[in-house]
């Protein structure tokens, strides 16, 4: 381990907004589907609004009116693309599926925007996917070698081809056969001429919940999407379960060998909205408990607890409650800034951090502060924030992270850097402290995060969650990684404007 890394090299001249985005765990995707409601597309739009935090690069909706499927797929935010009446009117029908996307595989181009749609001999088939297939590239190469023509560069298209190539008589049997070939994580919502289908991978890595609105079934990634439309939460879709809804009723299938569920721990640390509930657990309460555990494990001698907004807020409240140190908003986030729009000089690049986060001098000046955030990835943003606190007159800056060090990349739908770019994979805690220039640095332990989840600790023989980013314990084969040197990773010869 290196004990004394240099601080970020400002002479590189990288724009701060790019640096900020690279130093956060990027959201995955969100899915939504409804059957039997006359306002299916409008309701799907509202559901996608609630899931916007899971993906801001693109959004799409496919509806079915009893005769034809209708598709609207756009780059950008839901509100920018689906708020106009004429757009919703182009999506008639009483059944619809929708998707918000952050590209963990495939470029941000229109042909990759989901839901993807294909015409099969059994009829139309639209699918939206949250997660990442760890054998998606391998399957893609096999399918192309057998004559398949790929139109996108996303692993979700593999699912369409697998279903299309099945020779089973019933569509649902073809769907199941396609899923049997998949490795990795997936929560799917799919639409056919007659059915709304949901599926969750055998380990339940990605979430999927069932709700009802006026008796109509809804499948979605989080309960916050049910709350926004006034729907009632019914239950979580179980790991390895496939649910099928049609005018004939509901059907639940469990075609895979039973496995103990291992949901992704980062859903609870970071991804899901604080007001969502999955698996009977409130994300807000869990994040508060993470802060409480952190205070017990790594108490700082400080005058005030300051969250890094917005990700560190619940943990900061918990830390304050457990430690007795007052909680204050020492950093104010500007919610109305998108990408930094002008950066021709180093001086203006320096202002990038202050456009997004500003120090509250009345709270910080002359104080020993403990900064709370949910994770530490590359460390460059943390360095900037520590410097901001010092510039605002902080006497001491102690950094506390409400999760363990991230030492391994993710291959299940979270966009993490490769291992050589992860700060904790290359430096010990003292080295990381020097990098971000804090007076002290500490992380929540792996057992601490399990205690916050209501467990006694991590069961090393049968881990209760997917936690490979901290432990290196990947729960599924990483087939594509093992075959990485076999063929080029370029997926498409076509470059297109986005």
C-alpha positions as CSV (number, residue, x, y, z in Angstrom):
1,X,0.0,0.0,0.0
2,X,1.2,3.5,-0.7
3,X,1.1,5.7,2.4
4,X,1.7,9.2,1.0
5,X,0.0,9.7,-2.4
6,X,0.1,13.1,-4.0
7,X,-3.1,15.2,-3.9
8,X,-5.1,15.6,-7.2
9,X,-2.9,17.2,-9.9
10,X,-4.7,20.5,-10.7
11,X,-2.3,21.0,-13.7
12,X,-4.2,18.3,-15.6
13,X,-6.9,20.9,-16.2
14,X,-9.9,18.6,-16.1
15,X,-13.3,20.2,-16.0
16,X,-14.7,19.8,-12.5
17,X,-18.1,18.6,-13.5
18,X,-16.6,15.7,-15.3
19,X,-14.4,15.0,-12.3
20,X,-17.4,15.2,-10.0
21,X,-19.4,12.8,-12.1
22,X,-16.5,10.3,-12.3
23,X,-16.1,10.3,-8.5
24,X,-19.6,9.2,-7.7
25,X,-21.2,5.8,-8.0
26,X,-23.5,6.2,-10.9
27,X,-27.1,5.0,-10.8
28,X,-28.3,2.0,-12.6
29,X,-31.7,2.0,-14.3
30,X,-35.4,2.1,-13.3
31,X,-38.3,0.1,-14.7
32,X,-42.1,0.5,-14.5
33,X,-45.0,-1.4,-16.0
34,X,-48.8,-1.3,-15.7
35,X,-51.6,-3.4,-17.2
36,X,-55.3,-2.6,-17.6
37,X,-55.4,1.2,-16.9
38,X,-56.8,3.6,-19.5
39,X,-54.1,6.2,-18.6
40,X,-51.3,3.7,-18.8
41,X,-48.7,5.9,-20.5
42,X,-49.4,9.0,-18.3
43,X,-49.1,6.8,-15.2
44,X,-45.9,5.3,-16.5
45,X,-44.5,8.8,-17.0
46,X,-45.2,9.7,-13.4
47,X,-43.6,6.5,-12.2
48,X,-40.5,7.2,-14.3
49,X,-40.4,10.7,-12.7
50,X,-40.2,9.1,-9.3
51,X,-37.4,6.8,-10.6
52,X,-35.4,9.5,-12.3
53,X,-32.6,9.2,-9.7
54,X,-31.8,5.8,-11.1
55,X,-30.9,7.1,-14.5
56,X,-30.8,10.5,-16.1
57,X,-29.4,9.8,-19.5
58,X,-32.5,8.5,-21.3
59,X,-36.1,7.5,-20.9
60,X,-38.5,5.4,-22.9
61,X,-42.1,4.1,-22.9
62,X,-43.8,1.4,-25.0
63,X,-47.6,1.1,-24.9
64,X,-50.1,-1.3,-26.6
65,X,-53.6,-0.3,-27.7
66,X,-54.9,-3.7,-28.6
67,X,-53.7,-3.6,-32.2
68,X,-50.3,-1.9,-32.3
69,X,-47.4,-1.1,-30.1
70,X,-46.3,2.5,-29.7
71,X,-42.8,3.6,-28.7
72,X,-41.3,6.9,-27.6
73,X,-37.6,6.8,-26.6
74,X,-35.7,9.9,-25.9
75,X,-32.3,11.0,-24.6
76,X,-32.5,13.2,-21.5
77,X,-34.8,13.5,-18.5
78,X,-38.3,12.3,-18.2
79,X,-39.7,15.8,-17.6
80,X,-38.0,17.2,-20.6
81,X,-39.4,14.6,-23.0
82,X,-42.7,13.3,-21.7
83,X,-44.4,16.2,-20.1
84,X,-46.3,17.4,-23.2
85,X,-49.8,16.1,-23.9
86,X,-49.1,15.3,-27.5
87,X,-46.3,12.9,-26.5
88,X,-48.6,11.0,-24.1
89,X,-51.3,10.9,-26.8
90,X,-48.8,9.1,-29.1
91,X,-48.8,6.3,-26.5
92,X,-52.4,5.0,-26.5
93,X,-53.5,1.8,-24.8
94,X,-54.2,0.4,-21.4
95,X,-50.8,-1.3,-20.9
96,X,-47.3,0.2,-20.9
97,X,-43.8,-0.4,-19.8
98,X,-41.2,2.3,-19.2
99,X,-37.5,2.7,-18.4
100,X,-35.0,5.3,-17.2
101,X,-31.4,4.6,-18.1
102,X,-27.9,5.1,-17.0
103,X,-25.6,3.3,-19.4
104,X,-23.6,0.7,-17.6
105,X,-23.3,-1.2,-20.9
106,X,-23.5,0.4,-24.3
107,X,-23.2,4.1,-25.3
108,X,-25.7,6.8,-24.6
109,X,-27.3,6.7,-28.1
110,X,-30.9,6.5,-29.1
111,X,-30.7,2.9,-30.3
112,X,-29.7,1.8,-26.8
113,X,-32.6,3.5,-25.1
114,X,-35.1,1.1,-23.5
115,X,-37.6,-0.5,-23.5
116,X,-36.3,-2.4,-26.5
117,X,-38.9,-3.8,-28.9
118,X,-38.9,-6.8,-31.3
119,X,-41.6,-8.4,-33.5
120,X,-41.5,-12.1,-32.9
121,X,-43.6,-14.8,-34.5
122,X,-45.8,-14.8,-31.4
123,X,-46.3,-11.0,-31.6
124,X,-44.7,-7.9,-30.2
125,X,-42.3,-8.0,-27.3
126,X,-41.0,-5.0,-25.3
127,X,-38.5,-5.3,-22.4
128,X,-36.9,-2.9,-19.9
129,X,-33.9,-4.1,-17.9
130,X,-32.4,-3.0,-14.6
131,X,-29.0,-4.7,-14.0
132,X,-26.1,-6.1,-15.9
133,X,-25.5,-9.5,-17.4
134,X,-22.0,-10.8,-16.6
135,X,-22.2,-13.1,-19.6
136,X,-23.9,-10.6,-21.9
137,X,-20.8,-10.1,-24.2
138,X,-20.2,-13.9,-24.4
139,X,-23.8,-14.5,-25.4
140,X,-23.7,-11.7,-27.9
141,X,-20.7,-13.1,-29.6
142,X,-22.3,-16.6,-29.8
143,X,-25.5,-15.1,-31.2
144,X,-23.7,-13.0,-33.8
145,X,-21.6,-16.0,-34.8
146,X,-24.9,-17.9,-35.5
147,X,-26.3,-15.1,-37.7
148,X,-28.0,-12.7,-35.3
149,X,-28.1,-9.0,-36.3
150,X,-27.6,-6.7,-33.3
151,X,-29.1,-3.2,-33.5
152,X,-27.8,-1.9,-30.2
153,X,-24.8,-2.2,-28.0
154,X,-26.7,-2.9,-24.8
155,X,-26.7,-6.4,-23.2
156,X,-30.5,-6.2,-22.9
157,X,-30.8,-7.0,-26.6
158,X,-29.4,-10.4,-25.9
159,X,-32.6,-11.2,-24.0
160,X,-34.8,-10.4,-27.1
161,X,-32.7,-12.8,-29.3
162,X,-32.7,-15.6,-26.7
163,X,-36.5,-15.4,-26.5
164,X,-36.9,-15.2,-30.3
165,X,-34.7,-18.2,-30.9
166,X,-36.6,-20.5,-28.4
167,X,-38.7,-23.2,-30.1
168,X,-41.1,-23.6,-27.1
169,X,-44.8,-23.3,-28.0
170,X,-45.9,-20.9,-25.3
171,X,-44.4,-17.5,-25.0
172,X,-43.8,-17.7,-21.3
173,X,-41.9,-20.9,-21.8
174,X,-39.7,-19.2,-24.4
175,X,-39.2,-16.3,-22.0
176,X,-38.1,-18.7,-19.2
177,X,-35.8,-20.5,-21.5
178,X,-34.1,-17.3,-22.5
179,X,-33.6,-16.3,-18.9
180,X,-32.0,-19.7,-18.1
181,X,-29.0,-18.6,-20.2
182,X,-28.4,-15.4,-18.3
183,X,-25.8,-14.7,-15.6
184,X,-25.6,-11.6,-13.5
185,X,-28.3,-9.3,-12.3
186,X,-31.7,-8.4,-13.8
187,X,-35.0,-7.0,-12.9
188,X,-37.2,-7.0,-16.0
189,X,-40.5,-5.6,-17.0
190,X,-41.8,-6.9,-20.3
191,X,-44.9,-6.4,-22.5
192,X,-46.6,-8.7,-25.0
193,X,-49.8,-8.4,-26.9
194,X,-51.7,-9.8,-23.8
195,X,-49.3,-9.8,-20.9
196,X,-47.3,-7.8,-18.4
197,X,-44.4,-9.8,-17.2
198,X,-41.9,-9.2,-14.4
199,X,-38.8,-11.2,-13.6
200,X,-36.0,-11.0,-11.0
201,X,-32.7,-12.8,-11.1
202,X,-32.2,-15.9,-8.9
203,X,-30.2,-14.0,-6.3
204,X,-32.6,-11.0,-6.3
205,X,-29.6,-8.6,-6.8
206,X,-31.8,-5.8,-8.3
207,X,-35.2,-4.8,-6.7
208,X,-38.6,-5.2,-8.2
209,X,-41.9,-4.6,-6.4
210,X,-45.6,-5.2,-7.1
211,X,-48.3,-2.6,-6.5
212,X,-51.9,-2.0,-7.5
213,X,-53.7,1.1,-8.7
214,X,-57.5,0.8,-9.1
215,X,-57.0,-3.0,-9.2
216,X,-54.4,-2.7,-12.0
217,X,-51.1,-4.5,-11.4
218,X,-47.9,-2.4,-11.4
219,X,-44.3,-3.6,-11.5
220,X,-41.6,-1.1,-10.6
221,X,-38.1,-0.8,-9.2
222,X,-39.0,1.1,-6.0
223,X,-42.1,1.9,-3.9
224,X,-41.6,5.6,-4.4
225,X,-42.9,5.1,-7.9
226,X,-46.1,3.7,-6.4
227,X,-46.4,6.5,-3.9
228,X,-46.3,9.2,-6.6
229,X,-49.4,7.8,-8.3
230,X,-51.3,6.8,-5.2
231,X,-50.9,3.1,-5.8
232,X,-50.8,0.5,-3.0
233,X,-47.7,-1.6,-2.4
234,X,-48.5,-5.3,-2.5
235,X,-45.2,-7.2,-2.1
236,X,-41.7,-7.6,-3.4
237,X,-41.2,-9.9,-6.4
238,X,-39.1,-12.7,-4.9
239,X,-35.6,-13.7,-6.1
240,X,-35.9,-16.0,-9.1
241,X,-39.6,-15.3,-9.5
242,X,-41.4,-14.6,-12.8
243,X,-44.8,-13.0,-12.5
244,X,-47.3,-12.8,-15.4
245,X,-50.4,-10.6,-15.5
246,X,-53.1,-10.7,-18.1
247,X,-56.9,-10.3,-18.3
248,X,-57.1,-13.9,-17.1
249,X,-55.4,-13.0,-13.8
250,X,-52.0,-13.4,-12.2
251,X,-49.5,-16.2,-12.3
252,X,-46.3,-16.7,-10.4
253,X,-43.5,-19.0,-11.7
254,X,-40.3,-20.1,-9.9
255,X,-38.5,-22.0,-12.7
256,X,-35.0,-21.8,-11.2
257,X,-33.3,-23.9,-8.5
258,X,-34.0,-22.1,-5.2
259,X,-31.2,-19.9,-3.9
260,X,-30.9,-17.7,-0.8
261,X,-31.5,-14.1,-1.8
262,X,-28.5,-11.7,-1.9
263,X,-29.9,-8.2,-2.8
264,X,-27.3,-5.5,-3.6
265,X,-26.2,-3.7,-0.5
266,X,-25.6,-0.5,-2.5
267,X,-29.4,-0.2,-3.0
268,X,-29.5,0.5,0.7
269,X,-26.4,2.6,0.9
270,X,-26.9,4.8,-2.1
271,X,-29.2,4.1,-5.0
272,X,-32.7,3.8,-3.8
273,X,-34.6,6.9,-2.8
274,X,-34.7,7.4,0.9
275,X,-38.5,7.2,1.0
276,X,-38.6,3.8,-0.7
277,X,-39.1,0.5,1.1
278,X,-37.9,-2.8,-0.3
279,X,-37.8,-6.1,1.5
280,X,-39.6,-4.6,4.4
281,X,-36.7,-2.2,5.0
282,X,-37.0,1.6,5.0
283,X,-33.9,3.0,3.1
284,X,-34.1,6.2,5.2
285,X,-34.1,4.3,8.5
286,X,-31.3,2.0,7.4
287,X,-29.1,5.0,6.3
288,X,-29.7,6.6,9.6
289,X,-28.6,3.4,11.4
290,X,-25.5,3.3,9.2
291,X,-24.6,6.7,10.6
292,X,-25.3,5.6,14.2
293,X,-23.1,2.5,13.7
294,X,-20.4,4.8,12.2
295,X,-20.5,7.0,15.3
296,X,-20.1,4.0,17.6
297,X,-17.1,2.7,15.5
298,X,-15.4,6.0,14.6
299,X,-16.3,8.9,16.9
300,X,-14.7,12.1,16.0
301,X,-13.7,14.9,18.3
302,X,-15.8,17.6,16.6
303,X,-18.1,20.5,17.2
304,X,-20.5,19.9,14.4
305,X,-21.7,17.1,12.1
306,X,-21.9,18.2,8.4
307,X,-23.4,16.1,5.7
308,X,-22.1,16.0,2.1
309,X,-25.4,16.7,0.3
310,X,-27.5,15.0,-0.6
311,X,-26.0,11.5,-0.2
312,X,-24.7,11.9,3.3
313,X,-27.8,13.5,4.9
314,X,-29.5,10.4,6.5
315,X,-26.2,9.0,7.8
316,X,-25.3,12.4,9.2
317,X,-28.6,12.6,11.2
318,X,-27.9,9.1,12.6
319,X,-24.3,10.0,13.4
320,X,-25.5,13.2,15.2
321,X,-28.1,11.3,17.2
322,X,-25.7,8.6,18.3
323,X,-22.8,11.0,19.1
324,X,-24.6,13.9,20.6
325,X,-22.7,16.2,18.2
326,X,-25.0,18.9,16.7
327,X,-26.1,18.4,13.1
328,X,-25.8,21.4,10.8
329,X,-26.0,22.2,7.1
330,X,-22.4,23.2,6.6
331,X,-22.6,22.7,2.9
332,X,-25.4,24.0,0.7
333,X,-26.1,22.3,-2.6
334,X,-27.3,24.2,-5.6
335,X,-30.0,21.9,-7.1
336,X,-30.4,24.1,-10.2
337,X,-26.9,23.6,-11.7
338,X,-26.5,21.1,-14.4
339,X,-23.2,20.7,-16.1
340,X,-20.7,23.5,-15.5
341,X,-21.3,25.6,-18.6
342,X,-18.1,27.7,-18.9
343,X,-14.6,26.4,-18.1
344,X,-12.0,28.1,-20.3
345,X,-9.5,28.8,-17.5
346,X,-8.2,27.2,-14.4
347,X,-9.7,29.9,-12.3
348,X,-13.2,29.2,-13.7
349,X,-12.7,25.5,-13.4
350,X,-11.9,26.0,-9.7
351,X,-15.4,27.6,-9.3
352,X,-17.1,24.4,-10.5
353,X,-17.2,23.0,-7.0
354,X,-18.7,26.2,-5.6
355,X,-21.4,26.2,-8.3
356,X,-22.6,22.8,-7.0
357,X,-21.7,23.0,-3.3
358,X,-21.1,26.1,-1.2
359,X,-19.8,26.3,2.3
360,X,-22.0,27.7,5.0
361,X,-19.4,29.9,6.7
362,X,-21.6,30.6,9.7
363,X,-21.6,26.9,10.5
364,X,-18.0,26.0,9.5
365,X,-15.7,28.9,10.5
366,X,-13.6,28.2,13.6
367,X,-15.2,24.8,14.1
368,X,-13.9,21.2,14.2
369,X,-16.3,19.5,11.8
370,X,-17.0,15.9,10.9
371,X,-18.0,15.4,7.3
372,X,-20.3,12.5,6.6
373,X,-20.7,10.9,3.1
374,X,-22.1,7.5,2.0
375,X,-19.1,6.3,0.0
376,X,-15.6,7.2,-1.3
377,X,-14.7,6.2,-4.8
378,X,-11.8,8.0,-6.5
379,X,-11.4,10.6,-3.8
380,X,-11.1,13.7,-6.0
381,X,-14.5,15.2,-5.0
382,X,-13.8,14.5,-1.3
383,X,-10.5,16.4,-1.7
384,X,-12.3,19.4,-3.2
385,X,-14.9,19.4,-0.4
386,X,-12.3,19.2,2.4
387,X,-10.5,22.2,0.8
388,X,-13.8,24.1,0.6
389,X,-14.3,23.5,4.4
390,X,-10.7,24.7,5.1
391,X,-11.2,27.8,2.9
392,X,-14.4,28.5,4.8
393,X,-12.4,28.6,8.1
394,X,-12.9,25.1,9.5
395,X,-10.4,24.5,12.3
396,X,-10.3,20.7,11.7
397,X,-11.9,18.5,9.1
398,X,-12.7,14.8,10.0
399,X,-14.1,12.7,7.2
400,X,-16.4,9.7,8.0
401,X,-17.8,7.3,5.4
402,X,-21.0,5.4,6.1
403,X,-19.9,2.3,4.2
404,X,-16.7,0.2,4.0
405,X,-13.9,1.0,1.6
406,X,-14.7,0.2,-2.0
407,X,-11.9,-2.1,-3.1
408,X,-13.5,-4.0,-6.1
409,X,-15.4,-2.9,-9.2
410,X,-19.0,-3.8,-9.8
411,X,-20.3,-5.8,-12.8
412,X,-24.0,-6.0,-11.9
413,X,-25.3,-2.6,-13.0
414,X,-23.3,0.0,-11.0
415,X,-20.9,2.1,-13.0
416,X,-17.7,1.9,-10.9
417,X,-14.2,2.6,-12.1
418,X,-11.8,-0.3,-12.7
419,X,-9.8,-1.3,-9.7
420,X,-6.7,0.8,-10.5
421,X,-8.9,3.9,-10.2
422,X,-10.5,3.0,-6.9
423,X,-8.8,4.9,-4.1
424,X,-9.3,2.2,-1.5
425,X,-7.9,-0.5,-3.8
426,X,-4.6,1.3,-4.0
427,X,-4.1,3.1,-0.7
428,X,-4.5,2.2,3.0
429,X,-6.7,4.4,5.2
430,X,-3.8,6.7,6.1
431,X,-2.9,7.1,2.4
432,X,-6.5,7.9,1.6
433,X,-6.5,10.5,4.4
434,X,-3.5,12.2,3.0
435,X,-5.0,12.1,-0.5
436,X,-8.2,14.0,0.5
437,X,-6.2,16.1,3.0
438,X,-8.5,15.5,6.0
439,X,-7.4,15.6,9.6
440,X,-8.8,12.0,10.1
441,X,-10.6,9.5,8.0
442,X,-12.6,6.4,9.0
443,X,-15.1,4.0,7.3
444,X,-18.0,1.9,8.6
445,X,-16.9,-1.7,8.9
446,X,-18.5,-4.5,6.9
447,X,-20.0,-6.0,10.1
448,X,-21.2,-2.5,11.0
449,X,-23.1,-2.1,7.8
450,X,-24.7,-5.6,8.3
451,X,-25.7,-4.5,11.8
452,X,-27.4,-1.4,10.3
453,X,-29.3,-3.8,8.1
454,X,-30.6,-5.7,11.1
455,X,-28.2,-8.6,11.0
456,X,-25.7,-9.6,13.7
457,X,-22.9,-9.3,11.2
458,X,-21.8,-10.7,7.9
459,X,-22.2,-14.5,7.5
460,X,-19.0,-15.3,5.6
461,X,-20.4,-18.8,4.6
462,X,-23.8,-17.5,3.4
463,X,-23.5,-13.7,2.9
464,X,-26.9,-12.0,3.3
465,X,-26.2,-9.3,0.6
466,X,-24.3,-8.8,-2.6
467,X,-21.3,-6.9,-1.2
468,X,-18.4,-7.6,-3.6
469,X,-17.4,-4.0,-3.8
470,X,-16.2,-4.3,-0.2
471,X,-15.2,-7.9,0.0
472,X,-14.4,-9.1,-3.5
473,X,-17.0,-11.9,-3.1
474,X,-18.8,-11.9,-6.4
475,X,-22.0,-14.0,-6.2
476,X,-22.1,-15.1,-9.8
477,X,-19.6,-16.2,-12.5
478,X,-17.9,-13.3,-14.3
479,X,-17.9,-15.0,-17.7
480,X,-17.2,-11.9,-19.7
481,X,-14.3,-10.8,-17.5
482,X,-12.7,-14.2,-17.9
483,X,-13.0,-14.0,-21.7
484,X,-12.0,-10.4,-22.0
485,X,-8.8,-11.0,-23.9
486,X,-10.4,-13.4,-26.4
487,X,-12.1,-10.9,-28.7
488,X,-12.2,-7.2,-29.1
489,X,-14.7,-5.4,-26.9
490,X,-15.9,-3.1,-29.7
491,X,-19.6,-3.9,-30.1
492,X,-20.5,-1.7,-33.0
493,X,-18.9,-0.4,-36.2
494,X,-21.5,2.4,-36.4
495,X,-20.9,5.8,-34.8
496,X,-24.0,8.0,-34.6
497,X,-24.8,11.4,-33.3
498,X,-26.7,11.4,-30.0
